[in-house]
C-alpha cells in the first residue's frame, strides 16, 4: 500500500477536460456511426451525429490509430465518455484561416448554398457567411426593373451552387459576422483596366444587365452602359431584342467620366443614313418592301432598317381609301424620293411622283411624330 501511495504521488494529476478546449487523441474505433478517441490514456472521447461532419476533414478517411483533433463539448456522466466535436473544431480552424485571409487579402473560392433578397449565403460547418448583393461583380449583380424583390431573389437563386472568387472584407472573433466580397477580388484588375482605358477603344465584353434604358456590358472587371440610343441606328424600344444576359458583345468606348463608362454598339456599324445618301438623292426611284401601314401612309423598309414614308398626300386617292385591300406588308413597291435629309434622319417618298406628269402641290408634308418614323 505504501509503494502504491508513493507511485501515485509521483504521477501527474489528471487534468479535467473543459468545454471549449481543443484536444488531440488517437482513434480507437472509427466507423460511420461514431469515433472513439483515446485521450492520454485517462479518458475516452466520443464523436457522433452531426459532430462527425467537418468541411476541413473527411471523416470517412479516419481509421483506428489515426490522430484526431477535436473540441470538447461536454461529458456523459453515465458512460464516463467525453463528448467531442470535429465540426466545432473545424469551425475554429476555418475562422482562424479567414482571419489570415483577411490580413493577407488572399482571394479564395466559396460556393453559396442559399440565397435571400440581400445576397448569397455560404454554410460551412453550421456557420453562415455572406456575400451581400452590393459586393457582387456586375456580371452577377441583379439588375432588375423597379428593384422587384421577387425578381432579385429569382436572379440570386440561379447563382446558388456556383463557385465565387472572393476576398474576406469583414471577420469578427467568433466568426458570426464574416462578409465576403466578389468585387474586392477583382479590384486590382479593375483598377489597372480603368487606367489603360481610353475613349475610342473597342473591347469585347459580356452582357451583364438589360433594362429599358440600355445594355450593361462587363469587361476586365469594368461595367459600362450602352444607352438605348447607342444600341442601333434605328429606333430601339426594346433592348431585350438585341441581346441576352451572358451574350458576348463588341462595343466601343465613347465616354469616360470618373467610373462611369459609356459604350456604343451602333458606332461600330456603318451609319445607314450616310450609306443611303451615297446611293440616292432627291428624284431617284427606290424599290423596297412594304414595312407597315398607318394613319399617315405607307412605310417602306429601306437599307439599314430605315423607314421611308409615303405620306397619304403622296398616294393616289383610290389607293389611300382602300389601302388595306390594295397594299400588303412584304410586297415590293416603287416610290420616288421627294425629300431627303440624312442629318435629320428623314426621307419622304411618293407614289404620285412616279407619274411623269406629276406636279408637286407645293404643300409641305406634315411633320410626323418621330416614334412613328422609327417604329
Buried (B, 14 or more C-beta within 10 A) or exposed (E): EEEEEEEEEEEEEEEEBEEEEEBEBBBBBBEEEBBBBBBEEEBBBBBBEEBBBBBBBEBEEBEEEEEBBBBBBEBEEEEEBBBBBBBBBBBBBBBEBBBEBBEEEEBBEBEBEEBBEBBBBBEBBEBEBBBBBEBBBBBBBBBBEEEEEEBBBEBBBEBEEEEBEBBBBEBEEEBEEBBBBBBBBBEEEBEEBBEEBEEEBEBEBBBBBBBEEBBBBBBBBBBBBBBBEBBBBBBBEEBEEBBEBEBEBEBBBBBBEEEEBBBBBBBEEEBBBEBBBEEBEEEEEBEBEBBEBEEBBBBBBBBBEBBBBBBBBBBEEEBBEEBEEEBEEEEEBEBBBBBBEBEEBBBBBBBBBBEEEBEEEEEEBEEBEEEBBBB
